[in-house]
Amino acid sequence: MNIQLKRSLIVLDIESTGVNFIKDRIVELFLLKIKPDGSREEYLQRFNPQLVMSAEVIAVHGITNEMVANEPLFADKAKEIMAFIGDADLAGFNSDKFDIPMLMEELGRAGVDLDIEKRKTIDVQRIFHKLEPRNLSAAYMFYCKKELDGAHSAAADTRATWEILEAQIEKYQELSKTVAGLSAFTSNGETLDLSGRVVLNGSKVPVFNFGKYKGQEVKTVFMKEPSYYDWIMNSDFSMQTKKVITRLRLEMMNDNSAVN
C-alpha cells in the first residue's frame, strides 16, 4: 500500500433518496475497510428508506422502490454497521460534505453515535479538486487509466475511490502518506462542523456561518439571545452541528461561571 495506516481506514459510499441529510434516507451503503496490514473487508447493504424515491433519484443510482421494499430498515442494522466501522478513520469522494454527515444522521436516529471528533477524515474529492479539478469518472480515467464501469453504484464508486487515493499518493510526492497528513490536506481547517454552519473567523473565534447572526461570534450571540440555542436545537440542522454548538454554549456557560 502507498498509504501508511496506524489503524483501519473505512472508504465509504452512499446512495440515498436525496441530498438532504435531515429529510432523506440511505438506500445503499458500501464500506471498504482497509486494515494496517493491507487486508480488506467489505460491507454492502441496502435499506428500505420508508420513502418513495422520485424518478429523478432512481435515474441517478438505478435503485428502484421495488428493489428496496423488502430490505431491512437502517435502524435494524445500525449497531452492526457501527461494529464494522469500529475506531476506523473515514474516507470517501465528497464524503465530508455528504456521505459522512448522512451516515452520522442515520446512525444518530437509531441511537448510535459516530463520534467524528475522534477520527480523521480524508475527502478524496478535495485532493482531486485541489490538484486535478474533475469528477469521479474523470478522476478514475486520469489516475487509473480505466473507464469506471457501474458509476453511481455504491460498490463501484467506493472501489474506484480507493484506487484513486492509492494512485494520488503515488503520483504526488508532496502528499503525505499518513492518514493524519491526508486528512489535514483535504479538510477545511476553518470549519468546525462538516455542514459548515460554524466556522473560525480571522481571529480563530467560532462564528455562525448562516442566518441572521452570520459572521457573529457564537458565544456572544448566546449571551445576547439565549433562546437562539433552543431554536437551533429544534430546527433541521445535522446532529453533528448541534453537538458542536452545544459544546460552544457549554464553554460559554463555564467561562461565565468562572468569572462570577
N, C-alpha and C positions, 0 to 999 in steps of 0.2 A: 504494500500500500504506500501511496505517496504521503498520505496524511498521518500524523502522529496522534494516537489516541491514548489518553490516560484512563478513560472509561468509555463505555459504549456510546455510539452516536446513532440516533434514530433519524433516518431520512424518511419523510412522510409526504403523502399527497392525499388531498380530499376532493371528492366530488359531492356536490351539495344541491339543495333546492334553489339556491341563490347565493348572493354575496353579503347578505345582512347577517352578522354574527348573532344578533339578538333574536330575529324572527325566523331565519332559515335553519335548516337541519342537514346533517350529514347523511348521504345515501351510500357512500362507499369510502372506506378508509384503507389505505395500504401503508404499512410500516415496514421499513427495511432496517434491521438492526445490524450495524457493523461493530464487531467487537474488537478490543485492542489487539487480539491475536490474528485478526483478519478474517475470522469466521463470520458467517452471516445467519440471521434468522429472519423469516418473513411472517407478517400477519396481514391477512386480507379478509375484510368483512364488509358485507352490505347490510343496510338497515332500512327498516320501514320508517319513513320520516313522519308518518301520520299527517302529511300534507300532500296535496295534489300538485304535481310538477307541471309547469306550462310546457307547451310545445317548444318554445324557445330554449328553455333549460335542457330539455331532453335532447335537442339537436346538438348541444354542446358536448355532453358526455355519453349520450346513447343509452342511458339507463332509463327505462320506462317505468311508469307507475305500477304496471303489472309485474315487472321483474323484481320489485322490492315488496310487493304486497304481503308475501309470506315470510319475509325476513324478520329477524328479531328487532326489538326496539334498541336504540343506542343505550338506554339506561340499563338494559339487561346485560350488556357487555362491558359496561364502564369499568368495573373492577378488574376484569380480565385484561382490558386494554392498558390500564394503569400498571398492572403487574408486568406486562410485557415491556412497557416503557422503563419501569424501574427508575434508576437515578441517571439515565442517559441524557446526554445533550441532544439538541434537536436541530435538524437541517431540512431545507426544502427549497422550492423555487417560488419566490414571493411569499414565503412562509411566515415572515414576521408580520406581514400585513393581512394575511388571510388564513392560511392553514392552521397556524398555532393558535391565534385568537379564537377561531371557530372550534378547534378541538377543546380549548380551555372552557369555552362556554358550554359545550355539550357535556363535558365531564362535570362541570360545576352544577349543571341542572340535575345531574344524577348523584350529587353529593360527594363527588370525588375531586380533590384539589390537586391540580397540576401546578406546582409552585415554580413559576418561570424564573424567579429571582435566584433560585439555587442552581440554575442551568445556564450553559452557554447556548446561543443560537447562531446558526450560520444561514444567511439568506443567499443562496446560490445566484439568484437573480440579481442581487445587488453587486456581487462580484462581476457578473456578466455585464450589467449595465454600466459599471464604472470602467470596465476595461474593453468591452466589445458590445455596445448597445444593440441588442437584437431580442428575439423571443425564444421560447424553449426549442422549437423545431430548428430554428436557425442556429441556435447555440449547439445543438446536438450535431448538426452538419459541420459547423465550424470547428468544434473541438474533437469530435469523434469520427468525422468523415463518414457519417452514416445517416440515412433517412430515418426519421422517427416513425416507425410503424405503430399504429394504435394510439396516436396522440389523443389526449383527453380521456384515456383510461387511467385509473389511479396507478395500476401496476406499471404500465409502460412509462408514464411520466416520472414515477419515482425512480425506476431503474435508470432511466436516461439522466435524471438529475444527479444521481450518484456518479455515473460515468463522466458527466461533465465536470463535476467537482474534482474528481481524480485528474482529469486532463488539464484543468485550470492550474492546479498545483504544480503539475509537471511543466506546463508552458511558461508560467510567470514565476521567475526565480525570486521576484520581490515579495511574493506571497508567503506568509507563514505556513509552516506545515503542522502547526498545532491548532487544536480547536479554539483555544483562547485567542490566538492571534487572528484566525479567520473570523471569529465572532466579532472581534474589535473592528476588523476591516469592513464587515458588512453591516454592522449596527449603526444606528443614528444615535450618537452619544448624547445628543441634546434632548432626546425623547425619553420620558420616564415610563411610559406605558406603550404597548405595541400599537394601540389605536391612535397615538399621537395627540391625545387630549390634554396631556400635561407635559410641558417642555421646560428646559432650562433657558433663562434669558442670558444676556451677555455677562451678567454678574454671577451666573451659575445658580440662580434662585428659581425654584419651581413657579411657573406661571400657567394660567389657563390658556389653552390654545383653541377655545371655542366660545361662542355665546357672548352675552353682554359684558362679561368680565375678561374677554380675551386680552392677553398681554399683562393682566394684573396678577400680582403675587397671590398664590393660593391661600397662604396663611393670613394675609391682610384681608382678603375677601371674607374668609370665615369669621374673622374678628368683627368685621363690619356688618356682615349679614349671615349669622349662624344658620338660618333656615335654608340657605343655598345648598348646604351639605345634604339636608334631607331631600331637597328637590333632585339632586344628582342621584342619590341612592334609590329613588323611586322612578327614575327615568331610564330610557333604553341605552345605558352605557354598559360596556363589557364588564364582566366581573373583575378582570384584572385592573381596569381603570378605577373602579370603585375601591379596590383594595389599596391602590397607590394613594388615592385621595384620602381614604380613611387613615392611612399611615401618616400623611402630612397633617391631617387635622389633629391626630393624637399628639404629634410632635409639637404643634402649636399650643395645645392644652397643657402639655408637660412644661413647655417653656414658660407659659404664663404662671403655672403653679410655682415654678422655681423662683420667678421674680417676686411673687407675692409671699 
